Amino acid sequence: MARLPRLTLPGYPHHIIQRGNNRQMIFADKQDFETMLALLTESAQKFGVAVHAYVLMDNHFHLLATPSTAEALPLMMQAVGRSYVRTFNQRHGRSGTLWEGRYRSTLIETERYLLACMVYLDLNPVRAGRVAQPGAWPWSSHAHHLGQRSDKLVTPHALYWALGNTPFAREAAYAALVQASIGHGEQVALTDAALRGWALGSADFVAALQKKSPRRVTKAKPGRPPSVRKIMVK
């Protein structure tokens, strides 16, 4: 069965996941992490992608981003992927592929899932057992949203700005969201939607998206379509 093209539409937030091949390490040291952040910053600006949140783990990374055009996100990810692999291979004396195929991504409903997705990304290192608190992991946008660091890669989303009228109020409100965490169901939904490429949101949101894309935005219902039965008239 031919794989579906990625679901990418401008103006919508996308949750993106890129994994290392066979779950292998893609960041071996501090310089690797810094190289990826520099490439993402450069390419996001070049191609018109607003990155709202991110987390870089040892063998994968997540982005939450809104592309300005239909081609902006694919172009950014292609440029970053190629440049990073070339640099990584040269530094570590290796060759061949680094990524587990193409990156995975999908659209999420802004009002319902954007802040939840930001929290999900921040808590990724905690769930993985790498740190006890999200602030202890330096390779995410968590510190930026708490006002502890200025991150050139990050373009805060309007929903983040709406958390408070002052920087202190926004940072405190967001810190409270992270402290409250998100439910297991939301974690699973965010991961599954991105990996499978199906839009995540309410029925109305999905229906509106489907009108804008020729590609199916949700999984088809299982089973055969209902057949038309002939009615025998005596």
SVG drawing of the C-alpha trace seen along z (x, -y; Angstrom):
<svg xmlns="http://www.w3.org/2000/svg" viewBox="-46 -43 82 54">
<polyline fill="none" stroke="black" stroke-width="0.4" points="0.0,0.0 1.4,-3.4 2.1,-5.6 0.1,-8.8 1.8,-12.2 2.3,-14.2 -0.5,-16.3 0.9,-19.8 -1.1,-23.1 0.2,-26.6 -1.1,-28.5 -1.7,-25.5 0.5,-24.2 2.3,-20.9 3.7,-18.4 6.9,-16.9 8.9,-13.9 12.3,-12.8 13.9,-9.7 17.3,-8.1 17.6,-5.0 17.0,-1.9 16.6,-4.3 20.3,-5.0 21.9,-8.1 21.7,-11.2 23.3,-13.6 26.5,-12.3 27.7,-15.4 27.0,-19.1 28.3,-20.2 25.9,-18.0 22.9,-19.5 24.2,-23.0 24.7,-22.2 21.1,-21.0 19.8,-24.1 21.8,-26.4 20.6,-24.6 17.0,-24.7 17.2,-28.4 18.8,-29.2 16.4,-27.1 13.3,-28.2 14.0,-31.8 15.0,-31.0 11.9,-29.0 9.3,-30.8 8.6,-28.3 7.6,-29.6 8.9,-27.1 6.9,-27.5 8.5,-24.7 11.0,-21.9 12.9,-19.2 16.0,-17.4 16.5,-14.0 19.5,-11.6 17.9,-9.6 15.0,-11.8 13.6,-15.3 10.2,-17.0 9.1,-20.3 5.9,-22.3 5.8,-24.6 3.6,-26.6 4.7,-26.9 3.9,-30.0 3.5,-28.1 2.7,-24.5 6.4,-23.9 8.0,-25.7 8.1,-22.8 9.3,-20.1 12.0,-22.4 13.2,-23.2 13.3,-19.6 15.1,-18.5 17.7,-21.2 18.3,-20.5 18.3,-16.8 20.9,-16.8 23.2,-19.3 23.1,-17.7 23.8,-14.2 26.8,-15.4 28.2,-17.3 27.5,-14.4 29.1,-11.8 32.2,-13.9 32.6,-14.6 32.1,-11.0 33.8,-9.2 30.8,-7.4 28.8,-7.1 25.3,-6.2 21.9,-7.1 21.1,-8.6 17.4,-9.0 14.6,-6.4 13.1,-7.2 11.3,-10.5 10.1,-12.7 6.6,-12.2 4.2,-15.1 0.6,-16.2 -1.7,-19.1 -3.2,-19.7 -6.1,-21.8 -4.7,-25.0 -7.2,-25.8 -7.4,-22.2 -3.9,-20.8 -1.3,-23.5 -0.5,-24.2 -0.8,-20.5 1.7,-19.7 4.1,-22.3 3.8,-20.7 4.2,-17.2 7.5,-18.3 8.8,-19.9 8.1,-16.7 9.6,-14.3 13.0,-14.2 11.2,-13.6 9.2,-10.7 12.4,-9.3 14.0,-9.3 16.8,-11.7 16.0,-14.4 13.6,-14.8 12.4,-18.3 12.0,-19.7 14.1,-22.7 17.1,-20.4 17.2,-19.4 19.0,-22.2 17.9,-21.0 14.3,-22.2 12.4,-25.5 11.2,-25.1 13.6,-27.7 12.6,-30.2 8.9,-30.0 9.7,-30.4 11.8,-33.6 15.1,-31.9 16.7,-32.1 16.2,-33.9 16.1,-31.3 16.4,-32.6 14.8,-29.5 11.5,-30.1 8.6,-32.1 6.0,-32.1 2.4,-31.3 -0.4,-33.7 -2.0,-31.3 1.2,-31.5 1.0,-35.3 -2.6,-35.1 -1.6,-33.3 -0.9,-36.7 -0.7,-40.4 2.9,-40.6 6.0,-38.4 5.9,-37.4 2.2,-36.4 2.7,-34.4 5.7,-32.6 3.9,-31.8 0.8,-30.5 2.9,-28.3 4.9,-27.0 1.6,-26.0 0.6,-24.1 3.8,-22.2 3.5,-21.4 -0.1,-20.1 1.2,-18.0 -1.2,-16.3 -3.1,-13.1 -1.9,-9.8 -4.7,-9.9 -3.4,-13.2 0.2,-11.9 -0.9,-8.9 -3.0,-11.0 -0.3,-13.5 2.3,-10.8 0.0,-8.5 -1.3,-11.4 2.2,-12.6 3.5,-9.1 0.5,-8.1 0.0,-11.4 -3.7,-11.9 -5.0,-15.3 -5.7,-15.7 -8.7,-17.7 -12.4,-17.9 -14.8,-16.5 -15.5,-20.1 -11.8,-20.8 -11.1,-17.6 -14.1,-18.3 -12.9,-21.8 -9.4,-20.5 -10.7,-17.9 -12.3,-20.6 -8.8,-22.1 -6.9,-19.0 -7.3,-16.3 -5.5,-13.9 -7.5,-12.0 -6.9,-13.7 -8.2,-10.9 -8.1,-7.1 -10.9,-5.5 -13.4,-3.5 -12.7,0.3 -14.7,2.7 -16.2,2.6 -18.4,-0.3 -22.1,0.6 -23.5,2.2 -26.7,1.2 -29.2,4.0 -31.7,4.8 -35.2,4.6 -37.3,7.3 -40.9,6.2 -43.4,8.9"/>
</svg>
